[in-house]
Amino acid sequence: MSQISKNDISQLDEASQVELLKFVESENAKAKLQSSIHMFTDMCFKKCVPTITMGSVSPAESTCLANCVDRFLDTNIFVVNKYVAFFFIQSRV
């Protein structure tokens, strides 16, 4: 993969620079989300499936995983909503 220098970016017109910045921010957000999903999957699996004894998870382990996922999603949605509300209020000040 080739590197893009600041000089390369400075040669772009303003609209292209803005588009590139939005693209990079979007890709960074995707990478952070992917990292969070990996971390949470690992955490929930370790919590809910302490030992692997069969080729599949038990009904209790399956329920635990579903509840863990639900709590993770509920918490993230709550945090994102608070974050958005904070920035909305800040942008109006």
Backbone as a chain_set.jsonl record, in Angstrom:
{"seq": "MSQISKNDISQLDEASQVELLKFVESENAKAKLQSSIHMFTDMCFKKCVPTITMGSVSPAESTCLANCVDRFLDTNIFVVNKYVAFFFIQSRV", "coords": {"N": [[0.856, -1.168, 0.0], [0.606, 2.185, -0.851], [1.881, 5.277, 0.457], [0.357, 8.41, 1.254], [1.376, 11.632, 0.904], [1.56, 14.759, 2.729], [2.01, 16.75, 0.921], [0.916, 15.671, -1.412], [-1.793, 15.725, -0.726], [-2.185, 18.452, -0.364], [-2.143, 19.312, -2.937], [-4.574, 18.734, -3.953], [-7.844, 19.96, -4.858], [-10.038, 22.032, -2.82], [-12.586, 20.862, -2.389], [-12.064, 18.16, -2.951], [-10.225, 17.603, -0.946], [-11.846, 17.849, 1.321], [-13.651, 15.774, 0.809], [-11.885, 13.587, 0.879], [-11.041, 13.74, 3.546], [-13.476, 13.232, 4.864], [-13.883, 10.626, 3.985], [-11.673, 9.295, 5.148], [-12.238, 9.727, 7.871], [-14.619, 8.282, 8.055], [-13.698, 5.681, 7.499], [-12.001, 5.345, 9.687], [-13.885, 5.388, 11.748], [-15.29, 3.049, 11.117], [-13.261, 1.177, 11.553], [-12.853, 1.494, 14.311], [-15.353, 0.673, 15.26], [-15.338, -1.993, 14.382], [-13.218, -2.95, 15.921], [-14.307, -2.601, 18.482], [-16.456, -4.394, 18.345], [-15.08, -6.793, 18.056], [-13.712, -6.876, 20.519], [-15.866, -6.921, 22.334], [-17.16, -9.281, 21.557], [-15.218, -11.166, 22.19], [-15.088, -10.741, 24.967], [-17.744, -11.389, 25.804], [-17.877, -14.06, 24.959], [-15.873, -15.28, 26.49], [-16.976, -14.879, 29.006], [-19.435, -16.238, 28.893], [-19.007, -18.767, 27.798], [-17.183, -20.696, 29.304], [-15.758, -23.116, 29.088], [-15.088, -25.254, 26.359], [-16.883, -27.892, 25.497], [-18.411, -29.344, 23.755], [-19.338, -29.493, 20.277], [-20.902, -27.326, 19.934], [-22.58, -24.497, 21.448], [-24.199, -24.566, 24.639], [-27.749, -24.421, 25.524], [-28.002, -22.675, 27.748], [-25.61, -21.245, 27.599], [-25.966, -20.05, 25.145], [-28.154, -18.373, 25.687], [-26.94, -16.711, 27.579], [-24.971, -15.479, 25.952], [-26.656, -14.092, 24.153], [-27.945, -12.319, 25.923], [-25.717, -10.888, 26.838], [-24.864, -9.655, 24.478], [-27.144, -8.091, 23.964], [-27.1, -6.323, 26.188], [-24.693, -5.029, 25.72], [-25.276, -3.729, 23.275], [-27.46, -2.112, 24.082], [-26.179, -0.443, 25.943], [-24.245, 0.827, 24.315], [-25.895, 2.184, 22.479], [-27.211, 3.937, 24.218], [-25.008, 5.483, 25.126], [-24.108, 6.61, 22.694], [-26.37, 8.125, 21.966], [-26.399, 10.013, 24.074], [-23.968, 11.243, 23.572], [-24.398, 12.351, 21.01], [-26.498, 14.111, 21.649], [-25.142, 15.827, 23.395], [-23.233, 17.028, 21.65], [-24.993, 18.23, 19.88], [-26.203, 20.141, 21.504], [-23.927, 21.619, 22.155], [-23.242, 22.617, 19.642], [-25.193, 24.478, 19.207], [-24.695, 26.48, 20.932]], "CA": [[0.0, 0.0, 0.0], [1.424, 3.393, -0.93], [1.601, 6.343, 1.414], [-0.031, 9.697, 0.69], [2.076, 12.672, 1.65], [0.834, 16.017, 2.906], [2.161, 17.486, -0.336], [-0.08, 15.124, -2.335], [-3.099, 16.213, -0.298], [-2.262, 19.899, -0.587], [-2.33, 19.56, -4.368], [-5.983, 18.524, -4.278], [-8.704, 21.125, -4.642], [-10.645, 22.023, -1.488], [-13.68, 19.885, -2.34], [-11.454, 16.834, -2.893], [-9.634, 17.468, 0.385], [-12.953, 17.607, 2.243], [-14.141, 14.43, 0.522], [-10.883, 12.655, 1.386], [-11.107, 13.784, 5.008], [-14.695, 12.516, 5.271], [-13.649, 9.205, 3.733], [-10.746, 8.801, 6.175], [-12.98, 9.698, 9.134], [-15.561, 7.167, 7.962], [-12.936, 4.439, 7.62], [-11.553, 5.265, 11.083], [-15.057, 5.015, 12.548], [-15.539, 1.636, 10.841], [-12.211, 0.406, 12.225], [-13.138, 1.536, 15.751], [-16.516, -0.178, 15.48], [-14.882, -3.372, 14.214], [-12.416, -3.257, 17.098], [-15.233, -2.737, 19.612], [-17.208, -5.636, 18.162], [-14.159, -7.888, 18.356], [-13.464, -6.868, 21.953], [-17.08, -7.33, 23.025], [-17.38, -10.687, 21.237], [-14.262, -11.909, 23.0], [-15.498, -10.612, 26.361], [-18.97, -12.166, 26.018], [-17.601, -15.482, 24.784], [-15.136, -15.732, 27.679], [-17.892, -14.856, 30.151], [-20.563, -17.156, 28.742], [-18.57, -20.106, 27.385], [-15.897, -20.86, 29.994], [-15.062, -24.281, 28.532], [-15.718, -25.804, 25.16], [-16.975, -29.336, 25.714], [-19.086, -29.947, 22.61], [-19.14, -28.74, 19.049], [-21.795, -26.171, 19.908], [-22.838, -23.924, 22.772], [-25.401, -25.088, 25.295], [-28.834, -23.432, 25.575], [-27.698, -21.654, 28.759], [-24.536, -20.409, 27.05], [-26.583, -19.272, 24.071], [-28.93, -17.316, 26.348], [-25.966, -15.782, 28.16], [-24.392, -14.699, 24.85], [-27.677, -13.166, 23.649], [-28.111, -11.254, 26.919], [-24.497, -10.082, 26.836], [-24.937, -8.83, 23.27], [-28.203, -7.097, 24.163], [-26.632, -5.295, 27.136], [-23.662, -4.265, 25.017], [-25.939, -2.843, 22.315], [-28.216, -1.115, 24.845], [-25.221, 0.51, 26.515], [-23.661, 1.638, 23.241], [-26.929, 3.088, 21.956], [-27.381, 4.968, 25.234], [-23.833, 6.365, 25.098], [-24.122, 7.351, 21.428], [-27.433, 9.13, 22.046], [-25.931, 11.081, 24.966], [-22.885, 11.908, 22.859], [-25.031, 13.154, 19.955], [-27.222, 15.202, 22.307], [-24.136, 16.765, 23.904], [-22.684, 17.801, 20.547], [-26.064, 19.059, 19.335], [-26.328, 21.288, 22.411], [-22.705, 22.415, 22.016], [-23.239, 23.297, 18.345], [-26.176, 25.555, 19.242], [-24.229, 27.511, 21.869]], "C": [[0.902, 1.231, 0.0], [0.966, 4.422, 0.096], [1.219, 7.614, 0.663], [0.625, 10.766, 1.547], [1.181, 13.906, 1.799], [0.901, 16.846, 1.633], [1.137, 17.006, -1.363], [-1.466, 15.675, -2.013], [-3.246, 17.695, -0.588], [-2.463, 20.242, -2.059], [-3.772, 19.323, -4.824], [-6.759, 19.826, -4.099], [-9.437, 20.953, -3.317], [-11.756, 20.98, -1.369], [-13.135, 18.46, -2.229], [-10.816, 16.583, -1.534], [-10.713, 17.146, 1.415], [-13.487, 16.188, 2.058], [-13.181, 13.371, 1.063], [-10.919, 12.596, 2.907], [-12.335, 13.03, 5.513], [-14.526, 11.012, 5.087], [-12.752, 8.607, 4.818], [-11.441, 8.72, 7.526], [-13.959, 8.531, 9.167], [-14.839, 5.836, 8.141], [-12.41, 4.258, 9.042], [-12.699, 4.84, 11.988], [-15.385, 3.534, 12.348], [-14.515, 0.762, 11.571], [-12.441, 0.372, 13.74], [-14.322, 0.635, 16.087], [-16.12, -1.645, 15.392], [-14.07, -3.823, 15.422], [-13.3, -3.465, 18.325], [-16.001, -4.047, 19.528], [-16.326, -6.837, 18.501], [-13.942, -8.0, 19.866], [-14.684, -7.398, 22.715], [-17.393, -8.803, 22.768], [-16.47, -11.564, 22.093], [-14.69, -11.911, 24.469], [-16.728, -11.485, 26.65], [-18.697, -13.664, 25.908], [-16.868, -16.03, 26.005], [-16.039, -15.806, 28.902], [-18.905, -15.996, 30.068], [-20.172, -18.589, 28.385], [-17.195, -20.365, 28.01], [-15.077, -22.049, 29.494], [-15.835, -24.785, 27.319], [-15.698, -27.32, 25.31], [-17.618, -30.057, 24.537], [-18.77, -29.092, 21.381], [-20.03, -27.516, 18.949], [-22.0, -25.664, 21.334], [-24.134, -24.509, 23.332], [-26.506, -24.033, 25.253], [-28.567, -22.322, 26.598], [-26.616, -20.703, 28.265], [-25.083, -19.503, 25.95], [-27.395, -18.103, 24.638], [-28.004, -16.257, 26.936], [-25.368, -14.89, 27.073], [-25.39, -13.67, 24.318], [-27.885, -12.006, 24.621], [-26.908, -10.326, 26.951], [-24.503, -9.129, 25.636], [-25.981, -7.725, 23.438], [-27.749, -5.977, 25.088], [-25.567, -4.412, 26.492], [-24.302, -3.265, 24.059], [-26.728, -1.748, 23.031], [-27.288, -0.024, 25.388], [-24.635, 1.408, 25.436], [-24.666, 2.617, 22.657], [-27.154, 4.237, 22.927], [-26.231, 5.98, 25.176], [-23.821, 7.214, 23.823], [-25.19, 8.435, 21.458], [-27.04, 10.299, 22.941], [-24.852, 11.912, 24.289], [-23.444, 12.843, 21.781], [-25.766, 14.341, 20.576], [-26.255, 16.262, 22.823], [-23.602, 17.645, 22.772], [-23.736, 18.671, 19.872], [-26.221, 20.316, 20.177], [-25.12, 22.212, 22.249], [-22.691, 23.199, 20.693], [-24.211, 24.469, 18.312], [-25.743, 26.698, 20.137], [-23.353, 28.506, 21.151]], "O": [[1.858, 1.302, 0.773], [-0.184, 4.426, 0.534], [1.708, 7.859, -0.44], [0.449, 10.798, 2.765], [0.187, 14.065, 1.091], [-0.044, 17.563, 1.304], [0.557, 17.809, -2.093], [-2.22, 16.046, -2.912], [-4.311, 18.147, -1.011], [-2.906, 21.343, -2.387], [-4.14, 19.67, -5.946], [-6.385, 20.681, -3.297], [-9.458, 19.859, -2.753], [-11.851, 20.29, -0.354], [-13.687, 17.643, -1.492], [-10.865, 15.463, -1.026], [-10.526, 16.284, 2.274], [-13.746, 15.484, 3.035], [-13.614, 12.373, 1.639], [-10.836, 11.515, 3.489], [-12.245, 12.274, 6.48], [-14.967, 10.221, 5.922], [-13.043, 7.533, 5.344], [-11.257, 7.746, 8.255], [-14.107, 7.868, 10.194], [-15.321, 4.96, 8.859], [-12.376, 3.137, 9.549], [-12.511, 4.027, 12.893], [-15.722, 2.841, 13.308], [-14.868, -0.271, 12.14], [-12.244, -0.664, 14.375], [-14.294, -0.084, 17.086], [-16.521, -2.451, 16.232], [-14.221, -4.951, 15.891], [-13.077, -4.386, 19.111], [-16.175, -4.733, 20.535], [-16.773, -7.78, 19.154], [-13.985, -9.097, 20.422], [-14.552, -8.217, 23.625], [-17.847, -9.501, 23.674], [-16.902, -12.574, 22.648], [-14.66, -12.948, 25.132], [-16.745, -12.232, 27.629], [-19.235, -14.449, 26.689], [-17.194, -17.109, 26.5], [-15.884, -16.695, 29.74], [-19.195, -16.643, 31.074], [-20.932, -19.522, 28.645], [-16.171, -20.267, 27.334], [-13.847, -21.996, 29.479], [-17.064, -24.741, 27.272], [-14.642, -27.951, 25.258], [-17.393, -31.251, 24.344], [-18.035, -28.107, 21.454], [-19.929, -26.749, 17.991], [-21.633, -26.331, 22.301], [-25.037, -24.892, 22.589], [-26.228, -22.867, 24.974], [-28.873, -21.157, 26.341], [-26.696, -19.495, 28.486], [-24.704, -18.337, 25.844], [-27.327, -16.985, 24.129], [-28.252, -15.058, 26.807], [-25.27, -13.676, 27.254], [-25.028, -12.522, 24.061], [-27.988, -10.852, 24.206], [-27.063, -9.111, 27.077], [-24.185, -7.947, 25.768], [-25.733, -6.568, 23.098], [-27.987, -4.804, 24.802], [-25.545, -3.199, 26.697], [-23.92, -2.095, 24.029], [-26.673, -0.584, 22.633], [-27.588, 1.166, 25.295], [-24.539, 2.621, 25.623], [-24.319, 3.762, 22.369], [-27.275, 5.388, 22.508], [-26.462, 7.19, 25.178], [-23.551, 8.414, 23.882], [-24.937, 9.557, 21.017], [-27.315, 11.452, 22.609], [-24.825, 13.136, 24.417], [-23.01, 13.989, 21.659], [-25.662, 15.461, 20.076], [-26.518, 17.458, 22.701], [-23.527, 18.865, 22.916], [-23.413, 19.736, 19.346], [-26.356, 21.419, 19.646], [-25.265, 23.434, 22.209], [-22.182, 24.319, 20.641], [-24.071, 25.363, 17.477], [-26.347, 27.771, 20.111], [-22.862, 29.452, 21.766]]}, "num_chains": 1, "name": "protein.A"}
